[in-house]
Amino acid sequence: MTTGFTRRTIRIPAQTAPGQDPERRRSRRRFLLIAAVVVGLAAVGTGIAIWQPTGDKKPVAHKPVAAPKPTAAATPKPFDPNVGAVLPTHRVVAFYAVPGAAATGPAYKLSSSMLSRLRAQGAVYQKLDPAHPVDLGIDLVVDVPDRFKGKGGTYSHYVDSSTVNQYVQFCEKNHLLLFLDLNIGWAKPMTVLNHYDNLLKLPFVNVAIDPEWMFPRHNGVPGVNLSNVRASDLNPVIKAVAAMPMKYHVPRKILIIHQYRGDGDGKSNPYAAGGSEIADKAHLVDDPRVDLVIHIDSVGGWPGDIAMKEGQYKKWVAGDMKKYGNFQYGGFKIFYKLEAKHKLMTPAQVMSMKPAPMVVTYGN
């Protein structure tokens, strides 16, 4: 039995032969008595009744107090990327721009007047559809297409990080969404996406990609030739953005794919750039972990342009959504200055299209 005392060996002297010194016998008896007391005290320390009184009264032994049972910790709820997701409960109204390029869109320069204008534009859509609160944002080109190869030989370049960070801080401060708009050129789409991986950890940062300026087979130059991309060029980006919410514990993200020209599905040569922008749209991966938006961004500015753009939306969004079932939402772009040369499409006209666009952007 273990006690609180230091364990030592007790050596009992050998018995004294008859006629041996009485003092030695008394010493031995004292030693045995002390040893018995020590053992008894040790037993009391362990809670075991060594000595029991005589009589009718039953002895009471000291029972060890049982240690309290540990309470089970509450099981944490698994992370849910649906919590805080913008779509489908909200609508996005955003200003487009290449930083510093006034011709591209209202967000080319950060200012309080630009923000006020964005808020006013969003309020119009909010009034038209109160059931879907408007989330404001900026669609910022951070990977700019070029007509020259550049040092990397990619016919594109990144906007400097200090400028991009200014937009990030501005959006965070003013509760805006930020779409990092990638134009790719000859670069590998995943290389460009991964360049901004650190920013995509932020819950308000999303992605847009413009196939119009992509040349994955290095068979053209942005701004000079028409592009033609395949689902296999876009699907890695879709899957990567889809994986980000669980990876970074942020709400489900939005991925905008701009569409400027038609599909190649059903055509004799779907890979002809003159005939289609996306060769096999039917093969875009359907991943419910990302909110994929096909965004019509052709440019008008002449009589009949509104009807043309409405027709594109009906075919490339409403029709393809029903036919392919691999994207969930439609988007639409209006150009303030270019299209105002004839007649600017009103928010009411935008909202009259079916399904109503859930992402509306404005360029210049």
C-alpha positions as CSV (number, residue, x, y, z in Angstrom):
1,M,0.0,0.0,0.0
2,T,1.3,3.4,-0.9
3,T,1.4,6.2,1.8
4,G,2.4,9.7,1.9
5,F,5.6,8.8,3.8
6,T,9.0,8.2,2.3
7,R,9.4,4.6,1.7
8,R,12.1,3.1,4.0
9,T,13.1,-0.4,5.0
10,I,12.5,-1.2,8.7
11,R,15.0,-3.7,10.0
12,I,13.9,-5.6,13.1
13,P,16.7,-6.8,15.3
14,A,17.1,-10.5,15.9
15,Q,15.4,-11.9,19.0
16,T,17.5,-11.8,22.2
17,A,18.3,-15.2,23.5
18,P,17.1,-16.1,27.0
19,G,19.0,-14.4,29.7
20,Q,20.0,-11.6,27.3
21,D,20.3,-8.0,28.6
22,P,16.7,-6.8,29.7
23,E,17.5,-3.3,28.3
24,R,17.9,-4.6,24.9
25,R,14.6,-6.4,25.2
26,R,12.8,-3.2,26.3
27,S,14.5,-1.3,23.4
28,R,13.2,-3.9,21.0
29,R,9.7,-3.6,22.3
30,R,9.8,0.2,22.0
31,F,11.0,-0.1,18.4
32,L,8.2,-2.5,17.5
33,L,5.6,-0.2,19.2
34,I,6.9,2.8,17.2
35,A,6.8,0.8,14.0
36,A,3.2,-0.3,14.6
37,V,2.2,3.4,15.3
38,V,3.9,4.5,12.0
39,V,2.1,1.8,10.0
40,G,-1.2,2.7,11.7
41,L,-0.9,6.4,10.9
42,A,0.0,5.6,7.3
43,A,-3.2,3.4,7.1
44,V,-5.3,6.3,8.5
45,G,-3.8,8.6,5.8
46,T,-5.1,6.2,3.1
47,G,-8.7,6.2,4.5
48,I,-8.6,2.5,5.6
49,A,-9.9,1.6,9.1
50,I,-7.1,-0.4,10.7
51,W,-8.5,0.0,14.3
52,Q,-12.1,-0.6,15.1
53,P,-13.7,0.1,18.5
54,T,-15.5,-2.7,20.2
55,G,-19.1,-2.7,21.1
56,D,-22.4,-2.8,19.3
57,K,-21.8,0.4,17.4
58,K,-20.7,-0.3,13.8
59,P,-17.5,1.3,12.8
60,V,-17.4,3.9,10.1
61,A,-14.6,3.7,7.6
62,H,-13.4,6.8,5.8
63,K,-14.2,6.4,2.1
64,P,-12.1,8.1,-0.5
65,V,-14.0,11.0,-2.2
66,A,-14.6,10.2,-5.9
67,A,-13.1,12.7,-8.3
68,P,-15.7,14.7,-10.2
69,K,-16.5,13.3,-13.7
70,P,-15.2,15.6,-16.4
71,T,-18.0,17.3,-18.3
72,A,-18.0,16.7,-22.1
73,A,-17.0,19.8,-24.0
74,A,-19.6,21.2,-26.3
75,T,-19.0,20.0,-29.9
76,P,-18.2,23.0,-32.1
77,K,-20.5,23.5,-35.0
78,P,-18.9,22.7,-38.4
79,F,-18.1,25.8,-40.5
80,D,-20.9,26.8,-42.8
81,P,-19.9,28.8,-45.9
82,N,-23.5,29.6,-46.6
83,V,-23.6,31.9,-43.6
84,G,-22.9,35.5,-44.8
85,A,-22.9,34.6,-48.5
86,V,-24.1,37.4,-50.7
87,L,-26.1,35.4,-53.3
88,P,-28.9,34.5,-53.6
89,T,-30.4,36.8,-50.9
90,H,-28.7,40.0,-52.0
91,R,-28.0,41.7,-55.3
92,V,-24.6,43.2,-56.3
93,V,-24.2,46.6,-57.9
94,A,-20.6,47.5,-58.7
95,F,-18.5,50.0,-60.5
96,Y,-15.8,48.7,-62.9
97,A,-12.4,50.1,-63.7
98,V,-8.7,49.7,-64.5
99,P,-6.9,51.9,-61.9
100,G,-5.9,55.2,-63.3
101,A,-7.7,54.7,-66.6
102,A,-10.7,57.1,-66.6
103,A,-12.1,55.6,-69.9
104,T,-12.7,52.2,-68.4
105,G,-15.1,52.9,-65.5
106,P,-16.2,55.1,-62.6
107,A,-13.9,53.3,-60.1
108,Y,-10.7,54.3,-61.9
109,K,-10.0,56.6,-59.0
110,L,-11.0,56.3,-55.3
111,S,-12.9,59.3,-54.0
112,S,-15.9,60.2,-51.8
113,S,-17.8,61.4,-54.9
114,M,-17.3,58.1,-56.6
115,L,-18.6,56.3,-53.5
116,S,-21.6,58.6,-53.3
117,R,-22.4,58.0,-56.9
118,L,-22.2,54.2,-56.4
119,R,-24.5,54.4,-53.4
120,A,-27.0,56.4,-55.4
121,Q,-27.0,53.9,-58.2
122,G,-27.4,51.0,-55.8
123,A,-30.3,52.7,-54.1
124,V,-32.3,52.7,-57.4
125,Y,-32.0,48.9,-57.6
126,Q,-32.8,48.5,-53.9
127,K,-36.1,50.4,-54.5
128,L,-37.0,48.3,-57.5
129,D,-36.5,45.1,-55.6
130,P,-36.6,45.6,-51.8
131,A,-36.6,41.8,-51.3
132,H,-33.0,41.7,-52.4
133,P,-30.8,44.2,-50.4
134,V,-28.1,45.7,-52.5
135,D,-24.4,45.0,-51.8
136,L,-22.2,47.6,-53.4
137,G,-18.8,46.7,-54.9
138,I,-15.9,47.5,-57.2
139,D,-15.0,45.3,-60.2
140,L,-11.2,46.1,-60.4
141,V,-9.0,44.9,-63.2
142,V,-5.8,43.8,-61.4
143,D,-4.3,41.8,-64.2
144,V,-4.3,44.1,-67.3
145,P,-4.2,42.8,-70.9
146,D,-1.4,44.2,-73.1
147,R,-0.6,44.4,-76.8
148,F,3.1,43.7,-76.1
149,K,4.7,40.6,-74.5
150,G,6.3,42.3,-71.5
151,K,9.1,40.9,-69.4
152,G,7.1,37.8,-68.5
153,G,6.0,37.2,-72.1
154,T,2.4,37.0,-71.0
155,Y,0.8,40.0,-72.8
156,S,-0.5,41.1,-69.4
157,H,0.8,42.8,-66.3
158,Y,-0.3,43.0,-62.6
159,V,-1.4,46.3,-61.1
160,D,1.2,47.3,-58.5
161,S,0.4,45.9,-55.1
162,S,0.3,49.3,-53.3
163,T,-2.5,50.4,-55.6
164,V,-4.4,47.2,-55.2
165,N,-4.0,47.5,-51.4
166,Q,-5.5,51.0,-51.5
167,Y,-8.7,49.5,-53.1
168,V,-8.7,46.6,-50.6
169,Q,-8.6,49.1,-47.7
170,F,-11.2,51.4,-49.3
171,C,-13.6,48.5,-49.8
172,E,-13.1,47.2,-46.3
173,K,-13.6,50.6,-44.7
174,N,-16.8,51.3,-46.7
175,H,-18.2,47.8,-46.6
176,L,-17.9,47.2,-50.3
177,L,-17.3,43.9,-52.2
178,L,-14.1,43.8,-54.2
179,F,-13.9,41.7,-57.4
180,L,-10.3,41.0,-58.6
181,D,-10.8,41.0,-62.4
182,L,-8.3,38.8,-64.2
183,N,-7.6,39.2,-67.9
184,I,-4.8,36.5,-68.2
185,G,-3.3,37.1,-71.7
186,W,-0.8,34.3,-72.3
187,A,-0.3,33.6,-68.6
188,K,-1.6,30.4,-66.9
189,P,-5.0,31.2,-65.3
190,M,-4.0,29.4,-62.0
191,T,-0.7,31.3,-61.8
192,V,-2.6,34.6,-62.0
193,L,-5.3,33.5,-59.5
194,N,-2.6,32.3,-57.1
195,H,-0.8,35.6,-57.3
196,Y,-3.8,37.1,-55.3
197,D,-4.2,34.2,-53.0
198,N,-3.4,36.3,-49.9
199,L,-6.2,38.8,-50.7
200,L,-8.7,36.0,-51.5
201,K,-8.5,35.0,-47.8
202,L,-10.6,38.1,-47.1
203,P,-14.3,37.5,-46.9
204,F,-15.3,40.5,-49.1
205,V,-12.9,39.7,-52.0
206,N,-14.2,37.8,-54.9
207,V,-13.1,36.9,-58.5
208,A,-14.0,37.9,-62.1
209,I,-12.4,36.5,-65.2
210,D,-12.6,37.9,-68.7
211,P,-12.2,35.2,-71.4
212,E,-12.1,38.0,-74.1
213,W,-8.5,38.7,-73.2
214,M,-7.4,35.1,-72.7
215,F,-5.2,33.2,-75.1
216,P,-4.3,29.9,-73.4
217,R,-2.9,28.4,-76.7
218,H,-0.9,31.6,-77.4
219,N,-2.7,32.0,-80.7
220,G,-3.5,35.7,-80.5
221,V,-2.7,39.1,-78.9
222,P,-5.1,40.9,-76.6
223,G,-6.7,43.9,-78.2
224,V,-5.6,42.7,-81.7
225,N,-7.2,39.2,-82.1
226,L,-10.4,37.6,-80.9
227,S,-10.1,35.0,-78.2
228,N,-11.6,31.5,-77.9
229,V,-11.3,29.6,-74.6
230,R,-12.5,26.2,-73.5
231,A,-14.1,24.9,-70.4
232,S,-10.9,23.2,-69.5
233,D,-9.2,26.6,-69.3
234,L,-11.8,28.0,-66.9
235,N,-12.7,24.9,-64.8
236,P,-9.5,25.0,-62.7
237,V,-10.3,28.5,-61.6
238,I,-13.9,27.6,-60.8
239,K,-12.8,24.7,-58.6
240,A,-10.1,26.7,-56.9
241,V,-12.5,29.6,-56.0
242,A,-15.1,27.0,-54.9
243,A,-12.6,25.5,-52.4
244,M,-11.7,28.8,-50.8
245,P,-14.6,29.2,-48.3
246,M,-13.7,26.0,-46.5
247,K,-10.0,26.6,-46.9
248,Y,-10.1,30.1,-45.3
249,H,-13.4,29.9,-43.4
250,V,-15.1,32.7,-45.3
251,P,-18.5,33.0,-46.8
252,R,-19.1,31.4,-50.2
253,K,-17.5,33.4,-53.0
254,I,-18.8,34.8,-56.3
255,L,-17.0,34.1,-59.6
256,I,-18.0,36.3,-62.5
257,I,-17.3,35.1,-66.0
258,H,-17.7,37.9,-68.5
259,Q,-19.2,37.0,-71.8
260,Y,-18.7,39.3,-74.7
261,R,-19.4,37.0,-77.6
262,G,-21.4,33.7,-78.1
263,D,-21.0,30.1,-77.3
264,G,-19.4,27.4,-79.5
265,D,-21.8,24.6,-78.5
266,G,-23.6,23.2,-81.5
267,K,-21.4,25.0,-84.0
268,S,-19.5,23.1,-86.7
269,N,-16.3,24.6,-85.5
270,P,-16.7,25.7,-81.8
271,Y,-13.0,26.6,-81.6
272,A,-13.2,29.4,-84.3
273,A,-12.5,32.7,-82.5
274,G,-14.7,34.6,-85.0
275,G,-17.7,32.5,-84.1
276,S,-17.5,32.0,-80.4
277,E,-15.8,33.2,-77.2
278,I,-16.4,30.1,-75.1
279,A,-16.1,26.9,-77.2
280,D,-17.9,24.4,-74.9
281,K,-19.8,26.3,-72.3
282,A,-21.8,23.2,-71.6
283,H,-18.7,21.7,-70.0
284,L,-18.2,24.4,-67.4
285,V,-18.0,22.5,-64.1
286,D,-21.1,22.8,-61.9
287,D,-19.8,23.3,-58.4
288,P,-22.3,24.4,-55.8
289,R,-19.6,25.7,-53.5
290,V,-19.2,28.8,-55.7
291,D,-21.8,31.2,-57.0
292,L,-21.0,31.3,-60.7
293,V,-22.3,34.3,-62.6
294,I,-22.4,34.6,-66.5
295,H,-22.1,38.3,-67.0
296,I,-23.1,39.9,-70.3
297,D,-20.7,42.8,-71.0
298,S,-21.1,43.7,-74.7
299,V,-21.0,47.4,-75.5
300,G,-23.8,49.3,-77.2
301,G,-24.1,53.0,-78.2
302,W,-26.3,53.0,-81.3
303,P,-30.0,52.6,-82.1
304,G,-31.1,49.1,-81.3
305,D,-28.3,48.3,-78.9
306,I,-30.6,47.8,-75.9
307,A,-32.6,45.1,-77.8
308,M,-29.4,43.5,-78.9
309,K,-28.1,43.2,-75.3
310,E,-31.4,42.0,-74.0
311,G,-31.3,39.3,-76.7
312,Q,-27.8,38.3,-75.6
313,Y,-28.9,38.0,-72.0
314,K,-31.9,35.9,-73.0
315,K,-29.7,33.5,-75.0
316,W,-26.4,33.4,-73.1
317,V,-27.9,33.6,-69.6
318,A,-31.6,32.5,-69.4
319,G,-31.3,30.0,-72.3
320,D,-27.9,28.5,-71.3
321,M,-28.8,28.4,-67.6
322,K,-31.8,26.3,-68.5
323,K,-30.0,24.2,-71.2
324,Y,-26.8,23.5,-69.3
325,G,-27.7,23.9,-65.7
326,N,-24.1,24.6,-64.7
327,F,-24.4,28.2,-63.5
328,Q,-26.8,29.8,-61.2
329,Y,-26.9,33.6,-61.8
330,G,-26.9,36.2,-64.6
331,G,-25.0,39.4,-64.6
332,F,-25.2,42.5,-66.8
333,K,-23.0,45.5,-67.6
334,I,-23.9,49.0,-68.7
335,F,-21.4,51.6,-70.0
336,Y,-22.3,55.1,-68.8
337,K,-20.6,57.2,-71.5
338,L,-20.4,54.8,-74.5
339,E,-24.0,53.8,-74.4
340,A,-25.4,57.2,-73.4
341,K,-24.4,58.3,-77.0
342,H,-27.8,56.9,-78.0
343,K,-29.9,55.9,-74.9
344,L,-28.7,54.5,-71.6
345,M,-30.5,51.4,-70.4
346,T,-32.4,52.1,-67.2
347,P,-32.3,50.0,-64.1
348,A,-36.0,49.2,-64.6
349,Q,-35.2,47.8,-68.0
350,V,-32.3,45.8,-66.6
351,M,-34.6,44.4,-63.9
352,S,-37.3,43.5,-66.4
353,M,-35.1,40.8,-67.9
354,K,-35.8,37.2,-66.7
355,P,-34.2,36.1,-64.5
356,A,-33.3,39.5,-63.2
357,P,-29.5,40.0,-63.1
358,M,-28.1,39.4,-59.6
359,V,-24.9,41.3,-60.5
360,V,-25.0,44.6,-62.3
361,T,-21.9,46.5,-63.1
362,Y,-21.2,49.9,-64.6
363,G,-18.3,50.9,-66.8
364,N,-17.7,54.1,-68.8
